[in-house]
Amino acid sequence: MNVDKNLEKEVLTRLLHAHPNGLGKEVLDNYRGERVVASTLAMLQERGLIQHGHVICNEAGEHSLNLPIKLSAAGVEAARKLDNSPRNSKASRDTQTVDSLMKEARAKKIPGRSSMRKQELIEALRKAG
């Protein structure tokens, strides 16, 4: 399957910045067309980057979607690597919730994170890079 890397990046980034409940039909909104986006989603699912069972392919090769579409943990990691937004800047961290900061601290295995306040988490994350 030949996949447009720009489309793959766009889809992963949109899913990364989506509501925690995932994206509905709007995930298909793209000038390339719904079929192309659906096949990209299928490929991302095969690679374990979106949660399994959200894209189903029939015998004719047509894709159907079980909405909402959500990233897997591996998908979140891959999307963050591709994302060019200043997510690690102090300004963007100030707007994040304590829960999202805690998840990021957990992923970076920052010691003492469970007893930290928001500003302490931001500082620890900044130091961790």
C-alpha positions as CSV (number, residue, x, y, z in Angstrom):
1,M,0.0,0.0,0.0
2,N,1.5,3.3,-1.1
3,V,0.8,5.9,1.6
4,D,1.4,9.7,1.3
5,K,3.7,10.5,4.2
6,N,2.3,14.0,4.4
7,L,-1.2,12.6,4.8
8,E,0.0,10.2,7.4
9,K,1.5,13.0,9.4
10,E,-1.6,15.1,9.0
11,V,-3.9,12.3,10.2
12,L,-1.7,11.4,13.1
13,T,-1.3,15.1,14.2
14,R,-5.1,15.7,13.9
15,L,-5.8,12.6,16.1
16,L,-3.1,13.7,18.6
17,H,-4.8,17.1,19.0
18,A,-8.3,15.7,19.0
19,H,-10.6,15.4,21.9
20,P,-9.7,12.5,24.2
21,N,-12.8,10.7,23.0
22,G,-11.3,10.6,19.4
23,L,-12.4,12.0,16.1
24,G,-15.7,11.2,14.3
25,K,-16.4,11.6,10.6
26,E,-14.4,14.8,10.5
27,V,-11.3,12.7,10.4
28,L,-12.1,12.0,6.8
29,D,-12.2,15.7,5.9
30,N,-9.3,16.1,3.4
31,Y,-9.0,17.3,-0.1
32,R,-7.5,13.9,-1.1
33,G,-10.9,12.3,-0.5
34,E,-12.5,10.0,2.0
35,R,-11.2,6.8,0.4
36,V,-7.6,7.9,0.5
37,V,-7.9,8.9,4.2
38,A,-9.7,5.7,5.1
39,S,-6.9,3.6,3.5
40,T,-4.4,5.7,5.4
41,L,-6.3,4.9,8.6
42,A,-6.3,1.2,7.7
43,M,-2.5,1.3,7.3
44,L,-2.1,3.1,10.6
45,Q,-4.2,0.5,12.3
46,E,-2.1,-2.3,10.7
47,R,1.0,-0.6,12.2
48,G,-0.7,-0.4,15.6
49,L,-0.9,3.4,15.7
50,I,-4.7,3.6,16.0
51,Q,-6.8,1.4,18.2
52,H,-7.6,-1.9,16.6
53,G,-11.1,-2.5,15.3
54,H,-11.8,1.0,14.1
55,V,-11.1,0.4,10.4
56,I,-12.6,-2.7,8.8
57,C,-11.8,-3.8,5.2
58,N,-14.2,-6.0,3.3
59,E,-13.4,-8.4,0.5
60,A,-13.7,-5.7,-2.2
61,G,-11.0,-3.7,-0.4
62,E,-13.4,-1.0,0.8
63,H,-13.0,0.4,4.2
64,S,-15.6,1.2,6.8
65,L,-15.0,3.0,10.0
66,N,-16.1,2.4,13.6
67,L,-16.1,5.9,15.0
68,P,-14.6,7.5,16.9
69,I,-11.0,7.0,15.8
70,K,-8.4,7.1,18.6
71,L,-4.7,6.8,18.7
72,S,-3.1,3.9,20.5
73,A,-0.2,4.6,22.9
74,A,2.2,3.8,20.1
75,G,0.3,6.2,17.9
76,V,0.5,9.0,20.4
77,E,4.2,8.5,20.6
78,A,4.6,8.5,16.8
79,A,2.4,11.5,16.4
80,R,4.3,13.5,19.0
81,K,7.6,12.8,17.1
82,L,6.0,14.1,13.9
83,D,4.2,17.1,15.5
84,N,5.9,20.4,14.9
85,S,3.9,22.3,17.5
86,P,5.8,23.8,20.5
87,R,4.4,21.2,22.9
88,N,7.4,21.3,25.1
89,S,7.5,25.0,25.6
90,K,6.6,26.6,28.9
91,A,3.7,28.5,27.3
92,S,2.0,25.4,25.9
93,R,2.5,23.5,29.1
94,D,0.9,26.3,31.1
95,T,-2.3,25.6,29.1
96,Q,-2.3,21.8,29.7
97,T,-4.2,20.2,32.5
98,V,-2.5,18.6,35.5
99,D,-3.8,15.3,34.2
100,S,-2.1,15.6,30.8
101,L,1.1,16.9,32.5
102,M,1.0,13.9,34.8
103,K,0.6,11.5,31.9
104,E,3.6,13.1,30.2
105,A,5.6,12.9,33.5
106,R,4.6,9.2,33.8
107,A,5.8,8.5,30.3
108,K,9.1,10.2,31.1
109,K,9.3,8.3,34.4
110,I,9.9,11.5,36.4
111,P,10.4,10.5,40.1
112,G,8.1,12.1,42.7
113,R,5.6,13.1,40.1
114,S,2.5,12.0,42.0
115,S,3.1,14.5,44.8
116,M,4.0,17.4,42.4
117,R,1.8,20.5,41.8
118,K,1.3,21.8,38.3
119,Q,4.2,24.3,38.3
120,E,6.5,21.6,39.7
121,L,5.4,19.2,37.0
122,I,6.0,21.8,34.3
123,E,9.5,22.5,35.7
124,A,10.3,18.8,36.0
125,L,9.1,18.2,32.4
126,R,11.2,21.1,31.2
127,K,14.3,19.7,32.8
128,A,13.6,16.2,31.4
129,G,13.5,17.6,27.9
